[in-house]
Amino acid sequence: MTKGTRTYQWCIALLLCFVQTAGIAMYGQNQPRAAARRTSVATDSLAIADSIAAENKKRLLEMTSTATPQVPPASTDSLHEAVNKKVFIPNPTKATWLALVIPGGGQIYNRKYWKLPIIYGGFAGCAYALTWNGKMYKDYMQAYKDAAQGNWDASSINDLLPPGYVDRVSKPQITETLRKRKDTYRRYRDLSIFAFIGVYLISVIDAYVDAELSNFDITPDLSMRIEPAVINNQFSSGTSNKSVGLQCSFRF
């Protein structure tokens, strides 16, 4: 191999080394740019995906708002009123004193107004019975006194007896009849007084019991259950003192 050929080969080798070195350098310079380009592409892709998700969410909210009507929020004042509203619980002692002083006052205090017509109706009926029986007792009392004294022409006797009754019936029999009716109307008058006192006491007791049981939990859980049961029979004459029967139980 000649000297010129060797020199040519060395030049080609040096040129290839130079080209390879330049390619490595250029690859090293282009690598950060490619990474930056990939990063920017990924960022742009994420931004596009976020914008699409936000748009879909916005459309979903619009569809939901149009499908379901908006319920106006409750007023703050009404909520405070509902919270601050207290349940009325009457005082039994106060209800009793009001019922003692004023007939029907306990029912008014307990806010049981529907009981007032019953109580006042009872008072009115007793008052009417007391007045009527008292008047009839006085009339027959005066007629009995006149008959006992022999004053048969008195108006007290003729107003109570039918016309001509004195002439048809014996005087002792008329006197006895007047006495019995006098005693009857006196008994009715006394019973009317007791009835008046009874209505008064019932109104007082009702006011106290109603106020006492105002916060008592009364549930409509009332039931009856019938089921078979084994009953111990102590008076059985057989070998076994047990018998089969039905058991009835109430729950309230």
C-alpha positions in Angstrom: 0.0 0.0 0.0 1.4 3.4 -1.0 1.9 6.3 1.2 -0.8 8.3 -0.6 -3.4 5.6 -0.1 -2.7 5.5 3.7 -3.0 9.2 3.9 -6.4 9.0 2.1 -7.7 6.4 4.5 -6.6 8.4 7.5 -8.5 11.4 6.1 -11.6 9.4 5.6 -11.4 8.0 9.1 -10.9 11.4 10.6 -13.9 12.7 8.6 -16.1 9.9 9.8 -15.1 10.6 13.4 -15.9 14.3 12.9 -19.3 13.5 11.4 -20.1 11.1 14.2 -19.1 13.6 16.8 -21.2 16.4 15.2 -24.2 14.0 15.0 -23.9 13.2 18.7 -23.7 16.9 19.5 -26.7 17.7 17.4 -28.6 14.8 19.0 -27.8 16.1 22.4 -28.9 19.6 21.5 -32.2 18.3 19.9 -33.1 16.0 22.8 -34.2 18.8 25.3 -36.2 20.4 22.5 -38.0 17.2 21.8 -38.7 16.7 25.5 -40.0 20.3 25.8 -42.1 19.7 22.7 -43.6 16.5 24.2 -44.3 18.3 27.5 -46.0 21.2 25.7 -48.1 18.7 23.7 -49.1 16.8 26.9 -50.0 20.1 28.6 -52.1 21.2 25.7 -53.8 17.8 25.8 -54.6 18.2 29.5 -55.9 21.7 29.0 -58.2 20.6 26.2 -59.4 17.6 28.3 -60.1 20.0 31.3 -62.0 22.4 29.1 -64.1 19.6 27.7 -64.9 18.2 31.2 -65.9 21.8 32.4 -68.1 22.2 29.4 -69.8 18.8 30.0 -70.3 19.7 33.7 -71.8 23.0 32.7 -74.2 21.4 30.3 -75.1 18.7 32.9 -75.9 21.4 35.5 -78.1 23.3 33.0 -80.0 20.1 32.2 -80.5 19.3 35.9 -81.7 22.8 36.7 -84.2 22.7 33.9 -85.4 19.2 34.8 -85.9 19.9 38.6 -87.7 23.1 39.7 -85.8 25.3 42.1 -87.2 25.1 45.6 -87.1 28.5 47.3 -85.2 28.4 50.6 -87.2 28.5 53.8 -87.6 31.8 55.4 -85.3 32.4 58.3 -88.0 34.0 60.3 -90.3 31.0 59.9 -87.5 28.7 61.1 -86.9 30.8 64.2 -90.6 30.9 64.9 -90.8 27.1 64.6 -87.8 26.7 66.9 -88.9 29.2 69.5 -92.6 28.1 69.5 -93.3 26.5 72.9 -95.8 23.9 73.7 -98.4 25.1 76.2 -98.4 22.9 79.4 -101.0 24.1 82.0 -100.2 24.2 85.7 -102.5 21.9 87.6 -102.6 24.1 90.7 -103.5 27.2 88.8 -106.1 25.4 86.8 -107.7 24.1 90.1 -107.8 27.6 91.7 -109.3 29.1 88.6 -112.0 26.4 88.5 -112.7 27.0 92.2 -113.1 30.8 91.9 -114.8 30.9 88.5 -117.0 28.0 87.2 -115.4 26.9 84.0 -112.3 29.0 84.5 -110.1 25.9 84.7 -111.3 24.7 81.3 -110.6 28.1 79.8 -107.1 28.1 81.2 -106.5 24.6 79.9 -107.8 25.8 76.5 -110.5 23.1 76.4 -113.2 25.5 75.3 -115.5 22.7 74.0 -116.2 21.6 77.6 -117.7 25.0 78.5 -121.2 24.3 77.0 -121.4 21.1 78.9 -120.4 22.7 82.2 -122.6 25.7 81.8 -125.4 23.6 80.5 -125.2 21.5 83.7 -125.2 24.6 85.9 -128.2 26.0 84.0 -130.1 22.7 84.3 -129.4 22.4 88.0 -130.4 26.0 88.6 -133.7 25.6 86.7 -134.5 22.4 88.7 -133.6 24.1 91.9 -135.8 27.1 91.1 -138.8 25.0 90.0 -138.7 22.5 92.9 -138.3 25.3 95.4 -141.3 27.1 94.0 -143.5 24.0 94.0 -142.3 23.2 97.6 -143.3 26.6 98.8 -146.8 26.4 97.1 -147.5 23.0 98.5 -146.2 24.0 101.9 -148.6 26.9 102.0 -151.5 24.7 100.8 -150.7 22.1 103.4 -150.7 24.8 106.2 -154.1 26.1 105.0 -155.5 22.6 104.8 -154.2 21.7 108.3 -155.8 24.9 109.7 -159.1 24.1 107.9 -159.0 27.1 105.5 -160.3 25.2 102.5 -161.4 28.4 100.6 -157.8 29.6 100.4 -156.4 30.3 96.9 -153.3 28.2 97.7 -155.4 25.0 97.8 -157.8 25.8 94.9 -154.9 26.8 92.6 -153.1 23.5 93.1 -156.1 21.1 93.0 -158.5 20.5 90.1 -162.0 22.3 90.3 -164.4 20.5 92.5 -161.7 18.2 93.9 -162.3 19.4 97.4 -166.0 18.6 97.3 -165.4 15.1 95.9 -162.6 13.9 98.2 -162.5 13.8 102.0 -160.5 16.5 103.8 -158.0 14.2 105.6 -157.2 12.6 102.2 -156.5 16.0 100.6 -154.4 17.1 103.5 -152.3 13.9 103.3 -151.9 14.4 99.5 -150.7 17.9 100.0 -148.2 16.8 102.6 -146.8 14.0 100.4 -146.3 16.4 97.5 -144.7 19.0 99.8 -142.2 16.4 101.0 -141.6 15.2 97.4 -140.8 18.7 96.1 -138.6 19.4 99.1 -136.6 16.2 98.3 -136.3 17.2 94.7 -135.1 20.7 95.8 -132.4 19.1 98.0 -131.3 16.8 95.2 -131.1 19.8 92.8 -128.8 21.5 95.3 -126.6 18.4 95.5 -126.6 18.2 91.7 -125.5 21.8 91.4 -122.6 21.1 93.9 -121.8 17.9 92.0 -121.4 19.8 88.7 -119.2 22.4 90.4 -117.0 19.7 91.9 -116.8 17.8 88.6 -115.7 21.0 86.8 -112.9 21.5 89.4 -111.8 17.8 89.2 -111.9 17.9 85.4 -109.7 21.0 85.3 -107.1 19.5 87.6 -107.0 16.1 85.9 -106.8 17.7 82.4 -103.9 19.9 83.4 -102.1 17.1 85.2 -102.4 14.7 82.2 -101.7 17.4 79.5 -98.2 16.1 78.9 -99.1 12.4 79.4 -98.1 10.3 76.3 -101.4 8.7 75.0 -100.7 6.5 72.0 -103.4 4.7 70.0 -101.5 1.4 70.5 -104.5 -0.5 71.9 -104.7 -4.1 71.0 -106.2 -7.4 72.2 -104.5 -10.7 71.6 -106.0 -14.2 72.1 -103.7 -17.2 72.1 -103.7 -20.7 73.5 -102.1 -21.2 76.9 -101.5 -23.9 79.5 -103.4 -23.1 82.7 -102.5 -24.5 86.1 -105.8 -25.8 87.6 -105.3 -26.4 91.3 -108.8 -27.7 91.8 -108.5 -30.5 89.3 -109.4 -33.9 90.5 -107.3 -35.8 87.9 -103.7 -36.8 87.9 -102.6 -33.7 86.1 -103.4 -30.2 87.3 -102.8 -28.5 84.0 -105.3 -27.8 81.3 -105.3 -26.2 77.9 -107.3 -23.0 77.4 -107.3 -19.5 75.8 -105.5 -16.5 77.1 -106.7 -12.9 76.4 -104.3 -10.0 76.9 -104.8 -6.3 76.4 -102.0 -3.9 75.5 -102.4 -0.2 75.9 
